[in-house]
């Protein structure tokens, strides 16, 4: 889905817990190369490659991956992508999520208790697949950490916004020339309306609500949400409404 000049939202089908949905990694490219924001789930390499090539971009030209946070549907494709690209990719993430992405610490939402609860309703074949996936979750080296307020010289300037709550190192990215926010899981789209982070998957809602308030400082017209896709053009007004309701 083309959402701006040299900006494409990939559309990948996902089924981790018996419920089908679509996730939206974001692809950006300019004279400095190609950047992929988030990588999908394990096993999605073929679909990701096809989506990228459908956008008219050579998969082999990807040399930068930005991870908005540590969740498996965002980092799951990283090992496969870096393997295929032969280590020619620079991986960027926030320092607070780096040890989880690199496998030094277990993913914060994947405790034994939560995994058992998630597997209860799954049929046996899918339960086995799920258990295998999370027994050795994907990981990869983070080459460079990103910091709040940092500007990346990509597509006319991308401002890094630290939006913790959903995870400690959750990032959102503001593409300045497009007035587009790549929101990760800080925002979602449900039935055509923008909503805040999923409370059941957000350990620190107080911080997530503060992050919503932080986003009101930006001239955001459109938001691409990892769960739900594109929202706009009145995104800034909607973010202000959500922030007011969450922080009142």
Secondary structure, DSSP 8 states (H G I E B T S, - for coil): -EEETTEEE--EEE-SSS--EEE--EEEEETTEEEEE---STT-HHHHHHHHHHTT--GGGEEEEE-S---HHHHTTHHHHHHHTTT--EEEEEHHHHHHHTTSS--TT--HHHHHHHHTTS-HHHHHHHHHHHHT-------EEE-TT-EE-STT-EEEEE-TTSSTT-EEEEETTTTEEE-TTSEEEETTEEEE--GGG-S-HHHHHHHHHHHTTS--SEEEETBTEEEESSHHHHHHHHHHHHH-
